[in-house]
Amino acid sequence: MRQPLLWTKGVIPVETTEVNEWGSIHISQRVIAVIAAAAAARADYVADLGTNIAEAAAEKLGRTVPGRGVDVRIDGQDIELTVRLVIRYGCRIPDVALEVQKAVKEAVEQVTACTVTAVHIIVQQLVFEEAGHHG
C-alpha cells in the first residue's frame, strides 16, 4: 500500500497527471480535495464535512483548511478519496453515502480528467436539527 505524502511547511505535494508535447500538467491534492468537498457538501442531509486531527488543530488556530474533510491519494492518473461526513438525522445513511460517492466521483473526474478508483465514506457524526431542514 502506498504511503501518504508528508506535508512540509510551504510545500504542496503535487503529482504529474499528464505529460504531453507541451510539458506536464500537475494538479495538487489540495485542489482535488476542494473539488470533492464542494460536491459532497451539496448532497441532501450532509450538514458538514468532518475533520481529522490536523484539520481540527488548524481550525482552532484560526486557519482556513481548503478541502477540509477529504483525504486524497493519487497514483498517476488514479485518484482514491476518503470523505468524512456529518449527516443530519432523519435520512437513510447508506442512501446519502451513495449520493455523495456518485457526486464526488463525477465532479472530480469531470474537472481533472483523472479516474476516481474509490470514494470511501466515513460518517463521522450525526446531528439533530429541526424537522423540515435538509438539503
MODELLER restraints for C-alpha pairs under 7 A, 6 or more apart:
rsr = mdl.restraints
at = mdl.atoms
rsr.add(forms.Gaussian(group=physical.xy_distance, feature=features.Distance(at['CA:12:A'], at['CA:28:A']), mean=6.89, stdev=0.5))
rsr.add(forms.Gaussian(group=physical.xy_distance, feature=features.Distance(at['CA:13:A'], at['CA:28:A']), mean=6.18, stdev=0.5))
rsr.add(forms.Gaussian(group=physical.xy_distance, feature=features.Distance(at['CA:13:A'], at['CA:29:A']), mean=6.74, stdev=0.5))
rsr.add(forms.Gaussian(group=physical.xy_distance, feature=features.Distance(at['CA:14:A'], at['CA:26:A']), mean=6.08, stdev=0.5))
rsr.add(forms.Gaussian(group=physical.xy_distance, feature=features.Distance(at['CA:14:A'], at['CA:27:A']), mean=6.01, stdev=0.5))
rsr.add(forms.Gaussian(group=physical.xy_distance, feature=features.Distance(at['CA:14:A'], at['CA:28:A']), mean=4.38, stdev=0.5))
rsr.add(forms.Gaussian(group=physical.xy_distance, feature=features.Distance(at['CA:14:A'], at['CA:29:A']), mean=6.37, stdev=0.5))
rsr.add(forms.Gaussian(group=physical.xy_distance, feature=features.Distance(at['CA:15:A'], at['CA:26:A']), mean=5.70, stdev=0.5))
rsr.add(forms.Gaussian(group=physical.xy_distance, feature=features.Distance(at['CA:15:A'], at['CA:27:A']), mean=6.40, stdev=0.5))
rsr.add(forms.Gaussian(group=physical.xy_distance, feature=features.Distance(at['CA:15:A'], at['CA:28:A']), mean=6.53, stdev=0.5))
rsr.add(forms.Gaussian(group=physical.xy_distance, feature=features.Distance(at['CA:15:A'], at['CA:76:A']), mean=6.91, stdev=0.5))
rsr.add(forms.Gaussian(group=physical.xy_distance, feature=features.Distance(at['CA:16:A'], at['CA:24:A']), mean=6.78, stdev=0.5))
rsr.add(forms.Gaussian(group=physical.xy_distance, feature=features.Distance(at['CA:16:A'], at['CA:25:A']), mean=6.05, stdev=0.5))
rsr.add(forms.Gaussian(group=physical.xy_distance, feature=features.Distance(at['CA:16:A'], at['CA:26:A']), mean=4.71, stdev=0.5))
rsr.add(forms.Gaussian(group=physical.xy_distance, feature=features.Distance(at['CA:16:A'], at['CA:76:A']), mean=6.51, stdev=0.5))
rsr.add(forms.Gaussian(group=physical.xy_distance, feature=features.Distance(at['CA:17:A'], at['CA:25:A']), mean=5.97, stdev=0.5))
rsr.add(forms.Gaussian(group=physical.xy_distance, feature=features.Distance(at['CA:17:A'], at['CA:26:A']), mean=5.68, stdev=0.5))
rsr.add(forms.Gaussian(group=physical.xy_distance, feature=features.Distance(at['CA:17:A'], at['CA:27:A']), mean=6.79, stdev=0.5))
rsr.add(forms.Gaussian(group=physical.xy_distance, feature=features.Distance(at['CA:17:A'], at['CA:76:A']), mean=5.66, stdev=0.5))
rsr.add(forms.Gaussian(group=physical.xy_distance, feature=features.Distance(at['CA:17:A'], at['CA:77:A']), mean=5.20, stdev=0.5))
rsr.add(forms.Gaussian(group=physical.xy_distance, feature=features.Distance(at['CA:18:A'], at['CA:24:A']), mean=5.70, stdev=0.5))
rsr.add(forms.Gaussian(group=physical.xy_distance, feature=features.Distance(at['CA:18:A'], at['CA:25:A']), mean=5.27, stdev=0.5))
rsr.add(forms.Gaussian(group=physical.xy_distance, feature=features.Distance(at['CA:19:A'], at['CA:25:A']), mean=6.31, stdev=0.5))
rsr.add(forms.Gaussian(group=physical.xy_distance, feature=features.Distance(at['CA:29:A'], at['CA:72:A']), mean=5.95, stdev=0.5))
rsr.add(forms.Gaussian(group=physical.xy_distance, feature=features.Distance(at['CA:30:A'], at['CA:66:A']), mean=6.89, stdev=0.5))
rsr.add(forms.Gaussian(group=physical.xy_distance, feature=features.Distance(at['CA:30:A'], at['CA:67:A']), mean=6.26, stdev=0.5))
rsr.add(forms.Gaussian(group=physical.xy_distance, feature=features.Distance(at['CA:32:A'], at['CA:108:A']), mean=6.73, stdev=0.5))
rsr.add(forms.Gaussian(group=physical.xy_distance, feature=features.Distance(at['CA:33:A'], at['CA:67:A']), mean=4.45, stdev=0.5))
rsr.add(forms.Gaussian(group=physical.xy_distance, feature=features.Distance(at['CA:33:A'], at['CA:70:A']), mean=5.49, stdev=0.5))
rsr.add(forms.Gaussian(group=physical.xy_distance, feature=features.Distance(at['CA:33:A'], at['CA:71:A']), mean=6.71, stdev=0.5))
rsr.add(forms.Gaussian(group=physical.xy_distance, feature=features.Distance(at['CA:33:A'], at['CA:72:A']), mean=6.39, stdev=0.5))
rsr.add(forms.Gaussian(group=physical.xy_distance, feature=features.Distance(at['CA:34:A'], at['CA:66:A']), mean=5.94, stdev=0.5))
rsr.add(forms.Gaussian(group=physical.xy_distance, feature=features.Distance(at['CA:34:A'], at['CA:67:A']), mean=3.90, stdev=0.5))
rsr.add(forms.Gaussian(group=physical.xy_distance, feature=features.Distance(at['CA:35:A'], at['CA:107:A']), mean=6.86, stdev=0.5))
rsr.add(forms.Gaussian(group=physical.xy_distance, feature=features.Distance(at['CA:35:A'], at['CA:108:A']), mean=6.22, stdev=0.5))
rsr.add(forms.Gaussian(group=physical.xy_distance, feature=features.Distance(at['CA:36:A'], at['CA:104:A']), mean=5.11, stdev=0.5))
rsr.add(forms.Gaussian(group=physical.xy_distance, feature=features.Distance(at['CA:36:A'], at['CA:107:A']), mean=6.88, stdev=0.5))
rsr.add(forms.Gaussian(group=physical.xy_distance, feature=features.Distance(at['CA:36:A'], at['CA:108:A']), mean=6.23, stdev=0.5))
rsr.add(forms.Gaussian(group=physical.xy_distance, feature=features.Distance(at['CA:37:A'], at['CA:67:A']), mean=5.52, stdev=0.5))
rsr.add(forms.Gaussian(group=physical.xy_distance, feature=features.Distance(at['CA:37:A'], at['CA:68:A']), mean=6.90, stdev=0.5))
rsr.add(forms.Gaussian(group=physical.xy_distance, feature=features.Distance(at['CA:37:A'], at['CA:69:A']), mean=6.81, stdev=0.5))
rsr.add(forms.Gaussian(group=physical.xy_distance, feature=features.Distance(at['CA:37:A'], at['CA:70:A']), mean=6.33, stdev=0.5))
rsr.add(forms.Gaussian(group=physical.xy_distance, feature=features.Distance(at['CA:39:A'], at['CA:103:A']), mean=5.85, stdev=0.5))
rsr.add(forms.Gaussian(group=physical.xy_distance, feature=features.Distance(at['CA:39:A'], at['CA:104:A']), mean=5.34, stdev=0.5))
rsr.add(forms.Gaussian(group=physical.xy_distance, feature=features.Distance(at['CA:39:A'], at['CA:107:A']), mean=6.53, stdev=0.5))
rsr.add(forms.Gaussian(group=physical.xy_distance, feature=features.Distance(at['CA:40:A'], at['CA:100:A']), mean=5.23, stdev=0.5))
rsr.add(forms.Gaussian(group=physical.xy_distance, feature=features.Distance(at['CA:40:A'], at['CA:103:A']), mean=6.71, stdev=0.5))
rsr.add(forms.Gaussian(group=physical.xy_distance, feature=features.Distance(at['CA:40:A'], at['CA:104:A']), mean=6.04, stdev=0.5))
rsr.add(forms.Gaussian(group=physical.xy_distance, feature=features.Distance(at['CA:41:A'], at['CA:48:A']), mean=6.45, stdev=0.5))
rsr.add(forms.Gaussian(group=physical.xy_distance, feature=features.Distance(at['CA:41:A'], at['CA:49:A']), mean=6.96, stdev=0.5))
rsr.add(forms.Gaussian(group=physical.xy_distance, feature=features.Distance(at['CA:43:A'], at['CA:99:A']), mean=6.81, stdev=0.5))
rsr.add(forms.Gaussian(group=physical.xy_distance, feature=features.Distance(at['CA:43:A'], at['CA:100:A']), mean=6.19, stdev=0.5))
rsr.add(forms.Gaussian(group=physical.xy_distance, feature=features.Distance(at['CA:43:A'], at['CA:135:A']), mean=6.43, stdev=0.5))
rsr.add(forms.Gaussian(group=physical.xy_distance, feature=features.Distance(at['CA:44:A'], at['CA:134:A']), mean=6.13, stdev=0.5))
rsr.add(forms.Gaussian(group=physical.xy_distance, feature=features.Distance(at['CA:44:A'], at['CA:135:A']), mean=3.82, stdev=0.5))
rsr.add(forms.Gaussian(group=physical.xy_distance, feature=features.Distance(at['CA:45:A'], at['CA:87:A']), mean=5.69, stdev=0.5))
rsr.add(forms.Gaussian(group=physical.xy_distance, feature=features.Distance(at['CA:45:A'], at['CA:88:A']), mean=5.06, stdev=0.5))
rsr.add(forms.Gaussian(group=physical.xy_distance, feature=features.Distance(at['CA:45:A'], at['CA:91:A']), mean=6.89, stdev=0.5))
rsr.add(forms.Gaussian(group=physical.xy_distance, feature=features.Distance(at['CA:45:A'], at['CA:96:A']), mean=6.95, stdev=0.5))
rsr.add(forms.Gaussian(group=physical.xy_distance, feature=features.Distance(at['CA:45:A'], at['CA:134:A']), mean=5.24, stdev=0.5))
rsr.add(forms.Gaussian(group=physical.xy_distance, feature=features.Distance(at['CA:45:A'], at['CA:135:A']), mean=5.27, stdev=0.5))
rsr.add(forms.Gaussian(group=physical.xy_distance, feature=features.Distance(at['CA:46:A'], at['CA:85:A']), mean=6.74, stdev=0.5))
rsr.add(forms.Gaussian(group=physical.xy_distance, feature=features.Distance(at['CA:46:A'], at['CA:86:A']), mean=6.03, stdev=0.5))
rsr.add(forms.Gaussian(group=physical.xy_distance, feature=features.Distance(at['CA:46:A'], at['CA:87:A']), mean=4.74, stdev=0.5))
rsr.add(forms.Gaussian(group=physical.xy_distance, feature=features.Distance(at['CA:46:A'], at['CA:88:A']), mean=6.16, stdev=0.5))
rsr.add(forms.Gaussian(group=physical.xy_distance, feature=features.Distance(at['CA:47:A'], at['CA:86:A']), mean=5.48, stdev=0.5))
rsr.add(forms.Gaussian(group=physical.xy_distance, feature=features.Distance(at['CA:47:A'], at['CA:87:A']), mean=5.34, stdev=0.5))
rsr.add(forms.Gaussian(group=physical.xy_distance, feature=features.Distance(at['CA:47:A'], at['CA:88:A']), mean=5.67, stdev=0.5))
rsr.add(forms.Gaussian(group=physical.xy_distance, feature=features.Distance(at['CA:48:A'], at['CA:85:A']), mean=6.27, stdev=0.5))
rsr.add(forms.Gaussian(group=physical.xy_distance, feature=features.Distance(at['CA:48:A'], at['CA:86:A']), mean=5.01, stdev=0.5))
rsr.add(forms.Gaussian(group=physical.xy_distance, feature=features.Distance(at['CA:49:A'], at['CA:68:A']), mean=6.89, stdev=0.5))
rsr.add(forms.Gaussian(group=physical.xy_distance, feature=features.Distance(at['CA:49:A'], at['CA:69:A']), mean=5.01, stdev=0.5))
rsr.add(forms.Gaussian(group=physical.xy_distance, feature=features.Distance(at['CA:49:A'], at['CA:84:A']), mean=5.68, stdev=0.5))
rsr.add(forms.Gaussian(group=physical.xy_distance, feature=features.Distance(at['CA:49:A'], at['CA:85:A']), mean=4.53, stdev=0.5))
rsr.add(forms.Gaussian(group=physical.xy_distance, feature=features.Distance(at['CA:49:A'], at['CA:86:A']), mean=5.48, stdev=0.5))
rsr.add(forms.Gaussian(group=physical.xy_distance, feature=features.Distance(at['CA:50:A'], at['CA:69:A']), mean=4.91, stdev=0.5))
rsr.add(forms.Gaussian(group=physical.xy_distance, feature=features.Distance(at['CA:50:A'], at['CA:84:A']), mean=4.77, stdev=0.5))
rsr.add(forms.Gaussian(group=physical.xy_distance, feature=features.Distance(at['CA:50:A'], at['CA:85:A']), mean=5.08, stdev=0.5))
rsr.add(forms.Gaussian(group=physical.xy_distance, feature=features.Distance(at['CA:50:A'], at['CA:86:A']), mean=5.80, stdev=0.5))
rsr.add(forms.Gaussian(group=physical.xy_distance, feature=features.Distance(at['CA:50:A'], at['CA:124:A']), mean=6.15, stdev=0.5))
rsr.add(forms.Gaussian(group=physical.xy_distance, feature=features.Distance(at['CA:51:A'], at['CA:68:A']), mean=6.37, stdev=0.5))
rsr.add(forms.Gaussian(group=physical.xy_distance, feature=features.Distance(at['CA:51:A'], at['CA:69:A']), mean=4.99, stdev=0.5))
rsr.add(forms.Gaussian(group=physical.xy_distance, feature=features.Distance(at['CA:51:A'], at['CA:84:A']), mean=6.88, stdev=0.5))
rsr.add(forms.Gaussian(group=physical.xy_distance, feature=features.Distance(at['CA:55:A'], at['CA:65:A']), mean=6.52, stdev=0.5))
rsr.add(forms.Gaussian(group=physical.xy_distance, feature=features.Distance(at['CA:55:A'], at['CA:68:A']), mean=6.76, stdev=0.5))
rsr.add(forms.Gaussian(group=physical.xy_distance, feature=features.Distance(at['CA:69:A'], at['CA:83:A']), mean=5.76, stdev=0.5))
rsr.add(forms.Gaussian(group=physical.xy_distance, feature=features.Distance(at['CA:69:A'], at['CA:84:A']), mean=5.07, stdev=0.5))
rsr.add(forms.Gaussian(group=physical.xy_distance, feature=features.Distance(at['CA:70:A'], at['CA:81:A']), mean=6.77, stdev=0.5))
rsr.add(forms.Gaussian(group=physical.xy_distance, feature=features.Distance(at['CA:70:A'], at['CA:82:A']), mean=5.60, stdev=0.5))
rsr.add(forms.Gaussian(group=physical.xy_distance, feature=features.Distance(at['CA:70:A'], at['CA:83:A']), mean=4.59, stdev=0.5))
rsr.add(forms.Gaussian(group=physical.xy_distance, feature=features.Distance(at['CA:70:A'], at['CA:84:A']), mean=6.39, stdev=0.5))
rsr.add(forms.Gaussian(group=physical.xy_distance, feature=features.Distance(at['CA:71:A'], at['CA:81:A']), mean=5.66, stdev=0.5))
rsr.add(forms.Gaussian(group=physical.xy_distance, feature=features.Distance(at['CA:71:A'], at['CA:82:A']), mean=5.06, stdev=0.5))
rsr.add(forms.Gaussian(group=physical.xy_distance, feature=features.Distance(at['CA:71:A'], at['CA:83:A']), mean=6.60, stdev=0.5))
rsr.add(forms.Gaussian(group=physical.xy_distance, feature=features.Distance(at['CA:72:A'], at['CA:79:A']), mean=6.97, stdev=0.5))
rsr.add(forms.Gaussian(group=physical.xy_distance, feature=features.Distance(at['CA:72:A'], at['CA:80:A']), mean=5.98, stdev=0.5))
rsr.add(forms.Gaussian(group=physical.xy_distance, feature=features.Distance(at['CA:72:A'], at['CA:81:A']), mean=4.81, stdev=0.5))
rsr.add(forms.Gaussian(group=physical.xy_distance, feature=features.Distance(at['CA:72:A'], at['CA:82:A']), mean=6.69, stdev=0.5))
rsr.add(forms.Gaussian(group=physical.xy_distance, feature=features.Distance(at['CA:73:A'], at['CA:79:A']), mean=5.77, stdev=0.5))
rsr.add(forms.Gaussian(group=physical.xy_distance, feature=features.Distance(at['CA:73:A'], at['CA:80:A']), mean=5.11, stdev=0.5))
rsr.add(forms.Gaussian(group=physical.xy_distance, feature=features.Distance(at['CA:73:A'], at['CA:81:A']), mean=6.38, stdev=0.5))
rsr.add(forms.Gaussian(group=physical.xy_distance, feature=features.Distance(at['CA:74:A'], at['CA:80:A']), mean=6.46, stdev=0.5))
rsr.add(forms.Gaussian(group=physical.xy_distance, feature=features.Distance(at['CA:77:A'], at['CA:114:A']), mean=5.01, stdev=0.5))
rsr.add(forms.Gaussian(group=physical.xy_distance, feature=features.Distance(at['CA:77:A'], at['CA:115:A']), mean=6.18, stdev=0.5))
rsr.add(forms.Gaussian(group=physical.xy_distance, feature=features.Distance(at['CA:78:A'], at['CA:114:A']), mean=6.07, stdev=0.5))
rsr.add(forms.Gaussian(group=physical.xy_distance, feature=features.Distance(at['CA:78:A'], at['CA:115:A']), mean=4.95, stdev=0.5))
rsr.add(forms.Gaussian(group=physical.xy_distance, feature=features.Distance(at['CA:78:A'], at['CA:116:A']), mean=5.84, stdev=0.5))
rsr.add(forms.Gaussian(group=physical.xy_distance, feature=features.Distance(at['CA:78:A'], at['CA:117:A']), mean=6.20, stdev=0.5))
rsr.add(forms.Gaussian(group=physical.xy_distance, feature=features.Distance(at['CA:79:A'], at['CA:115:A']), mean=6.07, stdev=0.5))
rsr.add(forms.Gaussian(group=physical.xy_distance, feature=features.Distance(at['CA:79:A'], at['CA:116:A']), mean=4.67, stdev=0.5))
rsr.add(forms.Gaussian(group=physical.xy_distance, feature=features.Distance(at['CA:79:A'], at['CA:117:A']), mean=5.86, stdev=0.5))
rsr.add(forms.Gaussian(group=physical.xy_distance, feature=features.Distance(at['CA:80:A'], at['CA:116:A']), mean=5.88, stdev=0.5))
rsr.add(forms.Gaussian(group=physical.xy_distance, feature=features.Distance(at['CA:80:A'], at['CA:117:A']), mean=5.51, stdev=0.5))
rsr.add(forms.Gaussian(group=physical.xy_distance, feature=features.Distance(at['CA:80:A'], at['CA:118:A']), mean=4.94, stdev=0.5))
rsr.add(forms.Gaussian(group=physical.xy_distance, feature=features.Distance(at['CA:80:A'], at['CA:119:A']), mean=6.18, stdev=0.5))
rsr.add(forms.Gaussian(group=physical.xy_distance, feature=features.Distance(at['CA:81:A'], at['CA:118:A']), mean=6.15, stdev=0.5))
rsr.add(forms.Gaussian(group=physical.xy_distance, feature=features.Distance(at['CA:81:A'], at['CA:119:A']), mean=4.78, stdev=0.5))
rsr.add(forms.Gaussian(group=physical.xy_distance, feature=features.Distance(at['CA:81:A'], at['CA:120:A']), mean=6.08, stdev=0.5))
rsr.add(forms.Gaussian(group=physical.xy_distance, feature=features.Distance(at['CA:82:A'], at['CA:119:A']), mean=5.72, stdev=0.5))
rsr.add(forms.Gaussian(group=physical.xy_distance, feature=features.Distance(at['CA:82:A'], at['CA:120:A']), mean=4.51, stdev=0.5))
rsr.add(forms.Gaussian(group=physical.xy_distance, feature=features.Distance(at['CA:82:A'], at['CA:121:A']), mean=5.86, stdev=0.5))
rsr.add(forms.Gaussian(group=physical.xy_distance, feature=features.Distance(at['CA:83:A'], at['CA:120:A']), mean=6.13, stdev=0.5))
rsr.add(forms.Gaussian(group=physical.xy_distance, feature=features.Distance(at['CA:83:A'], at['CA:121:A']), mean=5.03, stdev=0.5))
rsr.add(forms.Gaussian(group=physical.xy_distance, feature=features.Distance(at['CA:83:A'], at['CA:122:A']), mean=6.15, stdev=0.5))
rsr.add(forms.Gaussian(group=physical.xy_distance, feature=features.Distance(at['CA:84:A'], at['CA:121:A']), mean=6.05, stdev=0.5))
rsr.add(forms.Gaussian(group=physical.xy_distance, feature=features.Distance(at['CA:84:A'], at['CA:122:A']), mean=4.72, stdev=0.5))
rsr.add(forms.Gaussian(group=physical.xy_distance, feature=features.Distance(at['CA:84:A'], at['CA:123:A']), mean=5.87, stdev=0.5))
rsr.add(forms.Gaussian(group=physical.xy_distance, feature=features.Distance(at['CA:84:A'], at['CA:124:A']), mean=6.00, stdev=0.5))
rsr.add(forms.Gaussian(group=physical.xy_distance, feature=features.Distance(at['CA:85:A'], at['CA:122:A']), mean=6.15, stdev=0.5))
rsr.add(forms.Gaussian(group=physical.xy_distance, feature=features.Distance(at['CA:85:A'], at['CA:123:A']), mean=4.83, stdev=0.5))
rsr.add(forms.Gaussian(group=physical.xy_distance, feature=features.Distance(at['CA:85:A'], at['CA:124:A']), mean=5.60, stdev=0.5))
rsr.add(forms.Gaussian(group=physical.xy_distance, feature=features.Distance(at['CA:85:A'], at['CA:125:A']), mean=6.89, stdev=0.5))
rsr.add(forms.Gaussian(group=physical.xy_distance, feature=features.Distance(at['CA:86:A'], at['CA:123:A']), mean=6.17, stdev=0.5))
rsr.add(forms.Gaussian(group=physical.xy_distance, feature=features.Distance(at['CA:86:A'], at['CA:124:A']), mean=5.76, stdev=0.5))
rsr.add(forms.Gaussian(group=physical.xy_distance, feature=features.Distance(at['CA:86:A'], at['CA:125:A']), mean=4.70, stdev=0.5))
rsr.add(forms.Gaussian(group=physical.xy_distance, feature=features.Distance(at['CA:86:A'], at['CA:126:A']), mean=5.71, stdev=0.5))
rsr.add(forms.Gaussian(group=physical.xy_distance, feature=features.Distance(at['CA:87:A'], at['CA:123:A']), mean=6.99, stdev=0.5))
rsr.add(forms.Gaussian(group=physical.xy_distance, feature=features.Distance(at['CA:87:A'], at['CA:125:A']), mean=6.31, stdev=0.5))
rsr.add(forms.Gaussian(group=physical.xy_distance, feature=features.Distance(at['CA:87:A'], at['CA:126:A']), mean=4.92, stdev=0.5))
rsr.add(forms.Gaussian(group=physical.xy_distance, feature=features.Distance(at['CA:87:A'], at['CA:127:A']), mean=6.20, stdev=0.5))
rsr.add(forms.Gaussian(group=physical.xy_distance, feature=features.Distance(at['CA:88:A'], at['CA:126:A']), mean=5.74, stdev=0.5))
rsr.add(forms.Gaussian(group=physical.xy_distance, feature=features.Distance(at['CA:88:A'], at['CA:127:A']), mean=4.94, stdev=0.5))
rsr.add(forms.Gaussian(group=physical.xy_distance, feature=features.Distance(at['CA:88:A'], at['CA:128:A']), mean=6.03, stdev=0.5))
rsr.add(forms.Gaussian(group=physical.xy_distance, feature=features.Distance(at['CA:88:A'], at['CA:129:A']), mean=6.96, stdev=0.5))
rsr.add(forms.Gaussian(group=physical.xy_distance, feature=features.Distance(at['CA:89:A'], at['CA:126:A']), mean=6.08, stdev=0.5))
rsr.add(forms.Gaussian(group=physical.xy_distance, feature=features.Distance(at['CA:89:A'], at['CA:127:A']), mean=5.77, stdev=0.5))
rsr.add(forms.Gaussian(group=physical.xy_distance, feature=features.Distance(at['CA:89:A'], at['CA:128:A']), mean=5.26, stdev=0.5))
rsr.add(forms.Gaussian(group=physical.xy_distance, feature=features.Distance(at['CA:97:A'], at['CA:121:A']), mean=6.37, stdev=0.5))
rsr.add(forms.Gaussian(group=physical.xy_distance, feature=features.Distance(at['CA:101:A'], at['CA:119:A']), mean=5.56, stdev=0.5))
rsr.add(forms.Gaussian(group=physical.xy_distance, feature=features.Distance(at['CA:105:A'], at['CA:116:A']), mean=5.86, stdev=0.5))
rsr.add(forms.Gaussian(group=physical.xy_distance, feature=features.Distance(at['CA:105:A'], at['CA:119:A']), mean=6.90, stdev=0.5))
rsr.add(forms.Gaussian(group=physical.xy_distance, feature=features.Distance(at['CA:109:A'], at['CA:115:A']), mean=5.85, stdev=0.5))
rsr.add(forms.Gaussian(group=physical.xy_distance, feature=features.Distance(at['CA:109:A'], at['CA:116:A']), mean=6.36, stdev=0.5))
